[in-house]
Structures are given as structure tokens and as C-alpha cells.
């Protein structure tokens, strides 16, 4: 019996493609958010400047629901598949933006680099919206935990590799060489969606698109109003509001502590920027792979809410321990251990958080936009935490910040209500 071409009908191809797409995101994040930030911190950039860079690069991810959610939810027919068309197109634009880094030269300032990476984030956030919509539409509920573990492992492996590789290249050869290496490593990953189709009957590549489907007698404005009403209705309930606040609080708390602590290790305690980047890479790799597969299986068996609650408690204990160590004057000596507490457990948290958000977003016509609203809340938390990290650390100090983050995780545990295993029937694309 002849097998069809690679498509998302196959569990193996689903897992492989989604993991590779998140590996792509991780490589860029390792370069842009860690290696580059540490490189400029070593060159004398302030916490405020580093935080501004992180906020600018992260801004398109905050605007994701407004920019791209409706585009993906409309599902305009395409011979390539409605979501895969946008995925391939956006990744091509994202690679063009990375190529733009090569034009900046070795003496480019952080502001110019931030602007180019902002454009990349615009394209990459569209690709991410299409990817998440494909996950929501093709992965059965009882595979969400394993899929989440695969995507998380892909992201942190990419982030760890990107941080370590580009920290070394930036220090030894400068920005043009690092940008060239980034483009070379990410291009094969960006080509993966060209090979794996949504359904076996889709064209391998086609730019032809049909008119968007409309209900009989309904104009464009009426469809926009109906879409907006459905989206607003999805967030009126108490559970949706609590989950939205939790998504914001988690990334807000992490950025609030991690940004000033990393800068302080370089500028106050004399750490080498390359050594710090390699340590952060190793910790990210440890956090995203150690136990991620087992956690994914536990999520599929027990349901994401129970696992999520346990991990939130573990995060609260981790940041509480970090605050105690810093308060005892061991910030420099115990720096690697403190970074571990602030990195490993939170990385595992996302394995349970992603299925929770996906299950909350599957109903209705605006499911892609609904999911991206939750993701945007997380990205907004990261941007806000990065922007406020410097001023707040100057007022409160690292000890109080760590303890405040621990308290924030404790509050989050109260918003997780157990709903049992994820036993929802397989969702299919309309």
C-alpha cells in the first residue's frame, strides 16, 4: 500500500514539524534575547537599555492577537492549506529580516539591531499564530501533553544552542558572523513546512488563494462584528479571566527577576558575559528537557490543571529559596544555583500551561485569536517585566524582588481549578 506524502494527519509528522518550528523560535531567542543582551551588557549597556531591547523585540508578540489572530481564523482557502500558506509565507519574510542583520555591520548599535529584530518578530509572530492554530486543529486532546513537551524541548534546545553558539561567535567574530550563522542554522528549519502538508491532498507549494468564505447574505462588516462578539464572549467567564491574568503574571514575574539578576552578575560581580550565556544555555536545556517527556505523559494522563498547580507551587518554593540565598549575601557565590532555581522549574511549567490554554481555546470560530490572546498576555507580562525590572530592582533590591515573585506564584496556584484528565474528543478542522 502506497503511503501518502508527509502531512499533519500523521502523529509522527505532527510531532516532528511542531518541534522543529519551536526549535527555530528557540535559536532566534537564544541569539536575540540572551547572547545579544549579555554581549551588550558586557559592553556597558544599562539594565534599562537591555530591558528596552527585550521590550521592543517582544512587542509584536504582545500584539499578536490583533495583528494575526483574525487573519488565521478566517481560514481563507488555499491549495497549500489555509494555515500552512501563512506559515510558509511568514517564515520566508522572517528569514529576509534576519538577512537584514548582515547589512548593519560590525559597529551596529543596540537600537538598530532591536529595530531589525522587531521586524523579524512581526513575521515570526504570524508564523507562531499559524503553528498554534495547526496544533489546535490537528492534535487530539490526549496527545496535547506530549506535543507540548516536544515543542517546549524544541524551544529550549534551540535557545540553549543559540545562546551558547552565538555568545561565542559575538565575542570572537562580531555581529555579522553571528547573523550569518543564525541565518544558516534557521533556514533549513524554516523550510520544514514546505515539505509537511496540512492534508495529503494539499499542493506542495502554491500562491493561489480563493475568496474568503462568507455566510449567505452576510457582508464583511457583519462578519467582523460576529467574530468580535464571539471573541469577547469567550473571555467573559471567571475561568477565562483568571487564566488570562495567570498567563500575564507568570512571565511578568520571571522577567522581573531574571533581567536585573543577569545584568548584576556581569556588571557588579564581574562574571564574563560568555560564561554567563553558556550557563544560561545549559540551565535552559536542563529545564526544557529534564522530565519534560514524563511531564507531558503525566499531563495526558492526569489532566493539565493538576500538574500545573504542582509546578506553580514548585516555582514559588524556587524563588523563595533564591530570595533567601540573596538575602544571606550569597548572590555571587551561589549565582549558578540561583539561576538554576529561577530557570529549571519555570521551564517545565510551560509543559502543563500550553495544554491548559489550548483546551480553553478550542471552541468557537475565533479559536486562533482566543489562543493568541492568552499567549499575548504572557508576552505582555514578559515585556512589562523586562521594562520595569531595572527601576524596580533599584528600589526593592534582588531579595525583595525574588520574594515578591514567589508570592505571585502562590497567588497563581489559587486560580488553578482541577478539571480532571484531558478526555476531550479529537478536534478536527472544519
N, C-alpha and C positions, 0 to 999 in steps of 0.2 A: 504494500500500500504506500503510495507516494505521499510524503509529508508536504504540507504547505509551507510557504515562506515564513520566516520569523515574524511573530505577531504577539500582541498582548493577550491573545486567547490562551497562551501557554503560561503556566505558572513560572516556569524556568526563565522565559524571556522577560516576563514582568519583573521578576526579582532582579535579574541582571541589568535591565535597562534603567530601572529606577535607582539602583545602587550606583551605577555609573554616572547618572545625571547629578546625584548628590556628591559624588566624588569630584566632579567638575566644580560644583559650588565650593567645596572644601578647599581645593587647590587655590582658587582665586581669593577666598577668605584668608587662607594662610599667608598669602602674599600681601594683600591689601590691609588686613586688619591686625596682623600680628608682626610679621617680619618688617614690613614697612614702618609701622608705628614704632617698633623698638629701634629701628635704624635711625629714625629722625629724633627719637628721644635721646639716643647717644650723641647725636649732633647738636643737642641743646634745645630742642623744641620743648615748650612747656606742656604741662598737663592739659591746659585749656586748648592749646593748638592741636594736640593729639586728639583730644575729645571732639574738637570741631571737625577734624578729618573723618573720624569714625561716624559722626553725625551726618556729614554730607554724603558719605558713601552709603549709609544706611537709609537715607531719606526716601529713595524710590521704593524701598521695601515697605515703608510705612504707608505710602500712597497706593500700594498695590491693588487694594480692592476697588478704588475709584478709577484707576488707570486701566486695569486689565481684567478684573473680575467680570464685568458685563461683556467684554469682548469674547471671552472664553465661554460664558454661559449662553450666549446667543447661538453658539454651535453652528455657524454658517457652513453648509455642506461643502466638502472639498473632496476631490478624488484621492487626496493623500490621507483623509481623515480630518474631521473638524478641529480636533485639538492638536494633532501631530503637525498640521500645516503651520500653526502658530509657533509650535515648539522648534521646528526646523528653521523658520524664518528668524525668530528672536535669537537663536544661538548663532546664526550667521552674523547678525548685527552685533552681538556681544563680542564675537571674535574680531570684528572690524574695529571695535572700540579698544580692545587690548592691543591691536596692532598700532593704534594711535599713540600708545605709550612710547613706542620706538622713536616717535618724532620729537619727543620732549628734550632729549639729550641728557647727558650725564649730570648737568648742573641744575636740573629742574627743581623748583621749589615744591613744598608740600601742597600749596594751594593749587598749582597747575595739575599735579598728579591727582588730587582729590576731584577736580573738575572732570578729568577723563574717566576716572573710576565711577563717578556719578552717572555718566552716560552709559557705562557698562552695566551699572546696576539697573538702569531703566530697562535695558534689553533683557538682562538676566532675570529680573523680576517677572517679566512676561513669560519667559521660559519656565520659571518656577510655578506660575499660576497654571500653565498648561499641564505641567507634570503632575501637580497635585490634583487637578481635575481628572487626569487619566487614572491616577491611583484610586480616587474616589469612585470612578465609574467602572473599573475593571477588577479590583481586588476584593474577593469575598471577605465578609466580616471576620471569619475565623482564620484569615491569613494576615490581618492587619498588624498584629504584633510582630510577626516575622518580617513583614515588609518594612515596618518602622525600624526594626533592628538593623535591617540591611541598609536602609537609607541613612540611618544615623552612623553606622560603621563606615559607609562610603564617605560621608561628610567629614568625619573626624580623621579618617586615614588620609584623605586629601588635605585637610587642614594641617595635620601633623607633618606630612611630607612637604607641603607647600611652605610651612613655617621654617622647617629645618633647611630645605634646599635654598630657598630664596634669601634667608638670612645670611647664608654663606656667600651666595653669589653677590648680594648687595655689598657686603663687606669687602669682598675680593675684587670685584669687577665693575660694580656700579649698576645704576638703573637700567641702561639699555640692554646689558647682558641678561639681567633678571627678567626684563619684559620679554625678551626673545625666548628665553627658556619657558616662561609662563605660556606664551603663545604656542610653542611646540608641544608642550605637555597637554594642553587643554583641547587642541584642535581634534585629535582622534576621538576624544570623549564627546565633543560637540557633534561629531558625525554619526554617533550611535543611533539617534532617532531616524536617520535616513534609512537605516537598514531594518530596524524593527518597526513594523506597521501596527496600526490600531487593530485592524482586522485583516485576515489573509487576502481579502478581495481589494484592498486599497492599492492605489498606484504607489510605486516606489518613490516617484517624485513627479509632481505636477503643480503648476501655479494656477490652474483653472479653479475658479470658485463660482458657486451659484449664488443666487439672491437669497438672503436670509429668510427662513420660513416665517410666515405670518398666518395668524388665525383669520378665517374669512370675515370680511367687513371690519377689520381692526387696523387702524393706522399706526404709524411709527410712534407717535406721541402716546397713544393709548397703550401700546406695548411697554413703553418706558415707565408709564405710571403703574401699570400692573406689576412690572418687575420690581419697582421700588417698593410698592406696598408689600409684596411678598418678602422682600429682604428685611424691611422694618418689622414685619410680623414675626420673623424668625428670632429677633432679639428682644421681644417684649417680655418673655418669660424670665422668672427669677434665676433659673439654672443657667440660661444663656448669659445673663448679665454677670453672674458670679464667675463663669468660665472665662468671659472676656476680661474681667478685672484680674483674674489669676494669671492669664497669659501675659498681661502687661507687667504685673508685679514680679514675676519670675525673672524676666530678662532685665528689668529695671534694677532689681537688687543685685544681680550678678555684675552688671556693668558698673554699678555704683562702687563696688569693692575692687573689682579686678583692674580697672583702668589706673587709678591712682597708686595701687599697690605695686603694679609692674613698673610704673614710672619711678616710684620711690626706690625700688631695688636698683635701678640703673643710676639715678642721679644722686641719691642720698647714700646708699650703701655700696656703691662702686661696682655693681655687677657689670660684666661685659654683655653688651646687647645680643651678640651672637649666642653666648651661653644661655641667656635668658630665653631666647627664641627656641633653642633646642630643648630646653627643659619644658617650656610650654607645649612644644610639639609632642614630646614624649608623654606628658600628662594627658593631653588631648587624645592621643592614640590609646592610652591606657583606659581613659574614661569611656571612650566610644566603642571599644572592642571587648574589654574585660566584662564578661557577664551579659553583654548586650543580647547575644543569641538566646541565652537562658531566660533573660527578662522578656524577650519577645514571645517565647513559648509560654511563659507564665501569664502574660497579658492575654494571649489567645485562650488559655485555659481558665483563668480566674476572672477575666474582665479587666479593662484598663484602670477603672476607678480605684479598686483596692490596691493595685500595685502603685499607682500614682500617689496615693495617700502615704504609703510607707516610704516612698522616695522623698516626699516633701519633708517628712519627719527626719529622715537621714540628712537632708540638706540643712535643716535647722540646727541639728547637732554639729554638723561640719563647720558651719560659720560661727556657731557659738564657741567651738573649740579654737577656731582661728582667732577670735576676739580675745580669748583668754591668753593665748600664746603671745599675741602682740602686746597686750596689756602687761604681761610679765617681763617685757623687754627683750623678747627672743625673736623679734621681727627679722633681723638679719641672719642669725644662726639657723633659725627654723624656717627660713624663706621657702626652700623646696617643699617642706612638709605642708606649710600653709597654702602654697599654690596648689598642692595636691588636694587638700581639703576643699578648696574653692573651685576645683576643676573636675575631678573624677566623678563625684556623686552627682553634681548637676548635669554632667554629660549624659548619664544614664537616665536622668529624669525625663528626657525627651522621648525615650522609647515608649513610655506609657502615655505621655502627653499627646503625641501625634494621633494615636488611635482614638483617644478621648475626643479630640477636636473633629476628626473625620466622622465619627459616629454622630456627633452633634450637628453635622453639616450636610448630611446626605439627603434630607427631604427637601422637596421644592425645586422650582426652576432656577433659583439663584444659588445653587449649592456651591459653585466655584467661588462666587463672590462672598458667600457666607463664610466659607473656609478661609478665604484670604483676609476677611475682617479679623478673624482670630489671629492669623499669622501677623497681620499688620499691627495688632495690639502688642504682640511680642516684640516686633521690630521697633515700634514706637517706644516701648519700655527700654530697649537697648540704646536707642538714640538719646532718649531723655536721660537715662542713667549716665551715658558717656558725657553728655553735655554738662550735667550737674556734678559729675564726680569730682572735678578739681575744686570748685568752690566749697562743696560740702565737706570734702576731706580736710580742707584748710580750716574749717570752723570746728568740725567734730573730732577729727583725728581718726586713724585707721581702726582703733579699738572699738569706738562707738559705732562706726560705720558697719563693722563686721557684726556686732551685736544687733544693730538695727535690721540688718539683712536677715539674721537668724529669726528675729521676731516676725519679720514679714513672711517667712516660710511657715512659721507656726500659724499665722492668720490664714494662709492659703489652705492648710490642712482642714480647716473648719468648713471650707467651701466644697470639699470633695464628698459627694454622696455616693455610697455604694449602690450599684445598679446590677450587679451580677455579671456573669460571663457575657462576652460579646457573641450572642447567639442569633444575631440578625441574619436573615436570609441573604444570599448573594445578591448584590445590587448589579443591575445591568444598565447599559446605556440605552436611552430611548432612541 
